[in-house]
Amino acid sequence: MPFVSKRVFRRTSAVAGLRDRLRGWLRREPKPFVPRTILIADGNAANRQSTARLIESLGYTSLQTPSVAEALERLEDQHPEFVLLGFELQDASGLEALKKIRQLDSDLPVIMLAPDLWDARVAQAMRQGAIAYLAKPFGQDDLRELLGRR
């Protein structure tokens, strides 16, 4: 049997130990992914559905509603982590809906869905507690950036 110095033996055993630890890390069970739930409240069905497709393509679960009354019910029953709120709903304006949402849950992040960049209601919504706004048309990257902040 050839002579092996203690220094080489220690280095070899350290490498073997590291190899075993790496194998253990790679064999860990993946953590279960629980998608975040996002409520989309918008009176325009086409906008609501296209936003829902974008949300779901990012791995989130979407809830859709065209009215404030239904949105408030969903907030109480299903506890979404975000609300994407349009300015035009079937039974109220987006600013009225924002006020009601704030009364129900003052910490829930609400992102306003503006029809364009120059909508004057955006500033008022931000003063009433919206955390951000997205101007239509927006893409997957825009949503990912806003939703990833929280």
N, C-alpha and C positions, 0 to 999 in steps of 0.2 A: 504494500500500500504506500502510495507516495506521501511525502511529508507535506502537511498543510499548516501554515503558520496560524497562530491565534488571531492575528489581525485579519487575514483573509477569511477565516471561519466566521468571525463576527460580522464582517461586511456581507457575507453570503447569507447568514441567518437574518440579518436586518432586511435584506432585499426580499427574502422569502416571507418574512412577517408583513412587510408592506404589501407584497403580492396578495397574501391572504386577506388583509384588511380591504384592499381594493375589490377583491372578489365578493366580499361580504357586502360592500356598498352597492355593487352592481346587481346583487341578487335580492335586494330589498324589495318588498312589495310596494307598488306605487300607492301613493295616498289617493283616496277616493276624491274625485273632482266633483264638487257641488257647484253647479253653475249659478251665478247670481241671477236674480229675477229683476227684470226691468219692466215697469209699467209705461206703456205708450198711450197717452190720451190725446187724441187728435180727431177733429170732426171730419176731416177729409180721409175717406177710406183708402184711397190709392196711396197717399202719403204714409198713412198708418201702416199699411201692409208692406210697403217698401222699406220703411224703417225697421219693422219687425224682422224682415229677411236679413237686413244688415246686422241687427243685434244677434240673431241666431247664428249667422256666419262667424261671429266672434266667439261663439261658445256660451252665450248667455241665454236665459229663458225669457221669452217675451210674453207679456200680457197686454192685450189690446182693448181699448174702450173708446167710444166716440163721445162719451158724456161725462160730466163732472160727477153726477150722482153715482154712476157705475164705478168711476175711478175711486171715489171715497169708499165704496163697498169693498173694492179689491184691496185698498190700502189696509183696511181693518182685517180682512179675511186672509190675505196671502202675503202680506208684509214684504213688498218689493224693496230692493236696496236703492233703486233710483227711479225717478219719474222723468220721462221725456214728455213735455207738455206743449201742445200746440196752442196758438193764440185763438183759434176758432174751434169751439166745441159745439155740440148739438144743443145743449141747454144753458150755456153760459160762455163768457169770454175766458180766455186763458188767464187774464189777470184776476178775475173773480175766482177761478179755480185755484190759482196759486194761493190766494188769501185763505180759502177753505182748507187747502192742504196744509198750510202753515198752522192753522188753528188745530188741526188734527195731530200733526207731527212737525214740530218746529226744526228738527234736525235732519229730516229726510232731504237728500240732495235732489233738487229739481233743476233740470236743464230745459230751457225754453227752445222750441222749434220755430224759428222766425221764417216768414215767407221770403225775406230777402235781407241783405246786409243793412239796409237803411230804414228798417222798421223802427219807428219812434217808440213803440211800446217796449222795446228791449230794455231801455234804460230804466223805465218804471218797474219792470219785472225784476231787474237786478236790485233795485232799491227795496222791493218787497220780499227779497230773500232767495231768488233764483241764484244758483252758483255759477251758471254759465249759459250761453246760448249757442245754437247752431243755426246758421243760415242755410236755407235750402237752395240748391241741392248740396248735400254733404255726402261724404264718402265714408268708407270703412275706417280709414286712417283717422279721420276727424273724430269719429265715435270712440275708437280705441284710445286715443289720447285723453279725451275727457273722462271716460269711464275708468281708465287706469290710474287716475289721480287719487282715487279713494280706495 
